[in-house]
Amino acid sequence: MREKKNYRIITFHTTSAAMAMEKYCGENHINGRLIPVPRQLSADCGLAWRMEPAEYEQKKEQIHTFGIETDQSVELVI
């Protein structure tokens, strides 16, 4: 069984916003990946972006400046 870890989870209102996040992060070398929204959260879109909390702290201004519309951003052990 995989050991659970703490991650920053970002949810989105739309699938297109989730896909834009994936594209933006890939182009800007921001580590993370799209995952199904964890059961503990709810979102309009069924996708969420998962990344390391330390990486989020370093890149959050860059991500938010890009203007991707997000729903919520929480740290969660998954």
Phi and psi in degrees as a GROMACS rama.xvg file:
@    title "Ramachandran Plot"
@    xaxis  label "Phi"
@    yaxis  label "Psi"
@TYPE xy
-71.5921  136.727  ARG-2
-72.0191  135.163  GLU-3
-76.9394  145.489  LYS-4
-133.335  161.388  LYS-5
-84.3846  129.393  ASN-6
-133.71  157.252  TYR-7
-90.4523  125.196  ARG-8
-114.207  126.141  ILE-9
-116.207  123.761  ILE-10
-104.607  164.848  THR-11
-132.504  156.801  PHE-12
-78.495  -31.0457  HIS-13
-133.498  155.355  THR-14
-64.816  -36.1118  THR-15
-63.941  -34.347  SER-16
-67.2947  -39.2761  ALA-17
-63.4685  -42.137  ALA-18
-68.13  -35.7406  MET-19
-64.215  -39.1286  ALA-20
-62.8209  -45.5937  MET-21
-59.924  -45.3457  GLU-22
-64.6625  -47.8621  LYS-23
-59.7689  -46.765  TYR-24
-65.3625  -38.2558  CYS-25
-62.9677  -42.7547  GLY-26
-70.9047  -25.1254  GLU-27
-110.444  16.6144  ASN-28
55.3843  43.8148  HIS-29
-102.788  117.401  ILE-30
-71.7366  142.268  ASN-31
157.142  -176.778  GLY-32
-162.102  158.452  ARG-33
-77.2617  138.978  LEU-34
-138.077  162.23  ILE-35
-64.7415  146.74  PRO-36
-59.4301  126.401  VAL-37
-60.0201  151.502  PRO-38
-57.8909  -30.4163  ARG-39
-68.2176  -17.5575  GLN-40
-115.711  163.633  LEU-41
-129.949  150.568  SER-42
-155.82  155.848  ALA-43
-65.3255  -36.1202  ASP-44
-98.6271  149.041  CYS-45
-84.716  5.02907  GLY-46
-114.93  150.631  LEU-47
-138.803  157.328  ALA-48
-101.123  128.367  TRP-49
-112.024  131.416  ARG-50
-150.142  163.908  MET-51
-66.5561  138.735  GLU-52
-57.7697  -38.8536  PRO-53
-65.2766  -39.2469  ALA-54
-65.6963  -39.8243  GLU-55
-61.0702  -44.5853  TYR-56
-60.555  -36.8528  GLU-57
-73.6211  -33.3116  GLN-58
-110.787  0.881501  LYS-59
-61.319  -39.3651  LYS-60
-63.2666  -42.5843  GLU-61
-61.773  -43.4933  GLN-62
-65.3764  -47.3368  ILE-63
-70.6371  -31.2922  HIS-64
-65.5383  -31.6988  THR-65
-63.7266  -28.9233  PHE-66
93.5579  21.0132  GLY-67
-73.0456  127.964  ILE-68
-76.4087  116.024  GLU-69
-109.408  161.826  THR-70
-95.3212  -63.7707  ASP-71
-142.935  160.312  GLN-72
-137.595  114.298  SER-73
-137.276  155.041  VAL-74
-92.7805  137.154  GLU-75
-148.196  140.786  LEU-76
-89.5074  117.529  VAL-77
